[in-house]
Amino acid sequence: MRFGIIVLLLFILGACASTDTIAVHPEMISIKADSIPNNELSAIIGPYRDSLKGEMDRVVGYAPLHMMAARPSSSLMNWVADAVFTDQTRAVRLSTPTFCLLNNGEPIANARVEKGKLMVNGMRDGVTHFWVITSDYLMNGGDKATFFNKRTEVNRTGRLVRDALMSEIERVGTISADTTLRITF
């Protein structure tokens, strides 16, 4: 009896399912440099192309050394965290202590982690609260940063990480490579 009910349920559920078949006929369209230009399309995208080219073709800064990303700390990760920290502490005055923590390799600025203990520059004994400069992604628990769920206050600047990086590159011109190991286990 039980087996019959299971078979009946499977039959009913299977009968409710519908499948649609869509025929796809891919076609190769070759684009050649000598193709005839489409004047109407060029008139539409031309202003955007010219504006974008002006922004993308300019040099904003230099890195005299190869900047590489590595975990838990590297020249690129340190620079990114330092740039965001500097940009945000110039833009928003926060009480000390303050540090920056970003994802993708654990870049950290104005602090270090030694044997699992966080040491923020300027943090005195007995201080229980500090400011953390981070992205919305981490603040909302992304990359398993659930410790941000215990936050007591949020100061949203509305500034994107990429804008902070661009601003800092333009401000300093030449990117320095700090290879200090900021996180040790």
Secondary structure as the mmCIF struct_conf table of DSSP 4:
data_model
#
loop_
_struct_conf.conf_type_id
_struct_conf.id
_struct_conf.beg_label_comp_id
_struct_conf.beg_label_asym_id
_struct_conf.beg_label_seq_id
_struct_conf.end_label_comp_id
_struct_conf.end_label_asym_id
_struct_conf.end_label_seq_id
HELX_RH_AL_P HELX_RH_AL_P1 ARG A 2 CYS A 16
TURN_TY1_P TURN_TY1_P1 ALA A 33 ASP A 34
BEND BEND1 SER A 35 SER A 35
HELX_LH_PP_P HELX_LH_PP_P1 ILE A 36 PRO A 37
HELX_RH_AL_P HELX_RH_AL_P2 ASN A 39 MET A 56
TURN_TY1_P TURN_TY1_P2 ASP A 57 ASP A 57
BEND BEND2 ARG A 58 ARG A 58
STRN STRN1 TYR A 62 TYR A 62
BEND BEND3 PRO A 64 LEU A 65
BEND BEND4 ARG A 71 PRO A 72
HELX_RH_AL_P HELX_RH_AL_P3 SER A 75 ALA A 91
BEND BEND5 VAL A 92 VAL A 92
HELX_LH_PP_P HELX_LH_PP_P2 SER A 95 SER A 95
BEND BEND6 THR A 96 THR A 96
HELX_LH_PP_P HELX_LH_PP_P3 PRO A 97 PRO A 97
STRN STRN2 THR A 98 LEU A 101
BEND BEND7 ASN A 103 GLY A 105
STRN STRN3 ILE A 108 ALA A 109
BEND BEND8 ASN A 110 ASN A 110
STRN STRN4 ALA A 111 GLU A 114
TURN_TY1_P TURN_TY1_P3 LYS A 115 GLY A 116
STRN STRN5 LYS A 117 VAL A 120
TURN_TY1_P TURN_TY1_P4 ASN A 121 GLY A 122
HELX_LH_PP_P HELX_LH_PP_P4 MET A 123 ARG A 124
TURN_TY1_P TURN_TY1_P5 ASP A 125 GLY A 126
STRN STRN6 TRP A 131 ILE A 133
HELX_RH_AL_P HELX_RH_AL_P4 ASP A 136 MET A 139
TURN_TY1_P TURN_TY1_P6 ASN A 140 GLY A 141
HELX_RH_3T_P HELX_RH_3T_P1 GLY A 142 LYS A 144
HELX_RH_3T_P HELX_RH_3T_P2 THR A 146 LYS A 150
BEND BEND9 THR A 152 THR A 152
HELX_RH_AL_P HELX_RH_AL_P5 VAL A 161 VAL A 172
BEND BEND10 GLY A 173 GLY A 173
STRN STRN7 THR A 174 THR A 174
STRN STRN8 ILE A 183 THR A 184
#
